[in-house]
């Protein structure tokens, strides 16, 4: 691996790790566009396979311990969802050969659009979630 590729891989890991640790969103959602934008791979499906290698719990071990120390983790819920995620992730891997890249992109657009709308809606309505710790909002 050359130094440029090592640097780009490190940058992608830093960006996705920070986003994951800060937002609670899986930083893996950013990996697909970053792997393609930085030309780490030019193959959409290889990028997806690479993300699957990254998506293991030990990568989040240090951030999980911090959330646990602050009583911000539902351990059994997380383990259960992980178990279900693993099973359906496996089944989803069979579908990749039957879906074109353009359709995968459309599915990704729909997912990101939904998530974006959810957070836009929730940022104004504050309908979901609460903040027991009353952290100061830096934007107000």
N, C-alpha and C positions, 0 to 999 in steps of 0.2 A: 504494500500500500504506500503510495507516495505521500509526501507531506501535505500537498493541497487537499487530497482526498481525506487524509487524517484530520486536517483542520475543519473541512466541511462537515464530516461526520461528527466531530466534537461540537461544532456550532449547532447542528441539528439536535443533538442530545441535550445541549444546554437550553436551547429555546423551548423544546418540548417538555423537558423536565421542570423548568421554571413555571411554565404555563400550567402544568399538571399540579404542581405543588401549591400554586397560588389559587387556582380556580376550582380545583377538584374535578375538572374535566380531564378525561384521559388525554395526556399530551400526545397520545398516539394519533389523535385526530389531525394534528398538525404534521405528523411525519409524512403522510402521503404527499401533500403539496410541497413540503420542503425537500423531500428526496427527489422530486421531479424538478423543482425550480433550481436547485443547486446542481442538477445533472449528476447526482450520485448514481442514479439509474434513470434511463430514459424509457424503461418498460414499466407501464402501469401495474401490471400483474406481479412483476418482480418486486416493485415497491410494496405492494400489499403483502407478499410473502415475507419481505424483510421486516415489515411492521409486526407481523405475527411472531417472529423470533423475538422481537423486543418486548412483547406484551406479556411479561411474566412478573409475578408479585415481588420477587426479590429486588426488582428495580425501584420499587416504592418503599422499601423497608425503612429507610431513614425518615422519610416524611410520615409514614404510618406511625412510627414511634412518637413523633412530635404531636400528631393529632391525638394519639392515645393518651399521652401525658396531659393534654388539654381536655380530655373526655369528649372528644369530637369524633368518635368512631363507634359504629355499631358492628362489632366484630362478627357475630353470628350471621347477621344480614349480609355483610360483605362477603363472608366465606360462601354462603349459600348462592348469592348472585354470581360469584366467581365460578362456582361449580356449574351452574346453569349456563353461564357465558361460555365456558370451555366446551360443553356439550354442543351448543348450538353453533359455536365458532367452527367446530369440527364439521358439522353438517353443512354449514355455509361454504366450506372449502370445496365441497363437491360441486357446487353450483357455478364456480368460477369458469369452468370450461364451457358452460352453456350461455354465458352472458358476455356480450361484446363490451369492449372498453368504453364505447360511447354510452351504453346503458349503465355501466358501473358509474360513470361520471354523473349521469342524470340522477342515479340513486344517491350519490354523494351530495349533489346539489340539494336534493330534497331534504336530506338529513340535516345539512348545515343550515338550510333555510328555516326549517322547523326549529332547530336549536336557537338560531339567531332571533327568530320571532318570539320564542318563549322568553328569552332573556330581555328582549326589548320590552315586551308586554309586562313582564314581572318587575323590571326596573322602575316602571311608572306606577304599577298597581300594588306592588309588594304583597301580592296575593299568596305567593308560595314562599315558605321558609320564614324563619325569624332569626333575630340576632340577639341571643341572650347575653352576649358579651358586650354589646353596645360599643362596637368599634367605631371610631370617628370616620365619617365618610369624607374622603379627600376631595370629592367633587362638589361639596356643598359649602 
